[in-house]
């Protein structure tokens, strides 16, 4: 089974993700199951995904952004539940270093979480705006109504420390025992939130100890390559599954 | 282990050409690397022995011995140039009457595949370039890694040493692979090419200067966006002779002009990712061709 784990937590990003973010690409995978991720920390999200897949056979986890780090975390904690991980545009998992400030989401139009504000955010992270249709925006607005955004206090006091802790453990495992399941990184060539090098260094981390590791770049896509080039995305993920 | 199908012969503009094919459907033509007249290694169609049969279950998979390599005749009139290799490859594809084909080129074969496409767009549906320092801009490190093998040229030990140094895992260099190289090296017509390139100095006087001139032109054409076909770059991450930076530069050159441009990196692989990870390479290629069919 393939399990899709979204990123885009409100309060971390100015758009509200959910199972809807995958769009039409899910129809290309016959055994796709898109999970709705909740939780205010990486650990809480990890436990939720782990619980959701427990007892369902080994799953290929496909995680976007935060969801990529969560998927890798599940593979570290419970490799017996995971057949492979595909981390997509997972800026959250890539090395931070002393990076320069990213202003992509600096000044979102208000009111936050409105249709126009979320459209703005999605356009900002895309190569082209053409994939941002009414269906996506309706779903984003509906998701915002269901899930209160993370408060700045929770973000600073709980989420960010959990993220740093999860990343630190991830890179330690990459260096020592290695991730125990095949992993691949899929990157958008024009992701404004992360450079080509961010993706390549994330791959390099995994490649230290995991033999089956791949890195892929999809041209003319931003932070949502599965929406902008669903055929190419499917081709890459399906080939990884074929090669097991 | 998959083997090549029975070889066939085709007359290509007067050049007796050895080729191998299997399967039906979308045509894929594989072009291996290396060049004629090398004394310490020798490529042939065998290079694709782990790929042709598995992919022939889905497509019409074809490979051939390039001009002057493997069992194919040497160039006429001492035309030991990459331009002659490219002309012969294009004429071979035309003679098959299957065009347009999906071209897959490795190393020097990646250059040849791209140049065939640039000069003969109607013959080509897509291009896959694998670990090609010849095509990529930037510094190739082949001569650094493979300088002066510690064994006599033409011996099994030398051949094994060369391919082990190309690879991430030296164990992928099997006796069968070495046997295939030794067979090519033993052919009188191949030894003639070694003499031409070596003692008659056609390698340094003709082949390399002509390749350098045409590479400049090829890179200029790519930068102008003349390829105009879907293209993917596949790279073995641990190749010391054509390091990953060469692959990135090449991909970015393609991607400026072609929407359908993909970059794939395969871990724990040297110069021959399709031999070190055949299942993963074959899966990527299969999905690529299916997406364009």
Interface residues (C-beta under 8 A of the other chain):
Chain A: X189 X196 X200 X203 X206 X207 X210 X211 X212 X213 X214 X215 X216 X217 X218 X219 X220 X231 X232 X235 X236 X238 X239 X240 X242 X243
Chain B: X237 X244 X248 X251 X255 X258 X259 X260 X261 X262 X263 X264 X265 X266 X267 X268 X277 X279 X280 X282 X283 X284 X286 X287 X288 X290 X291
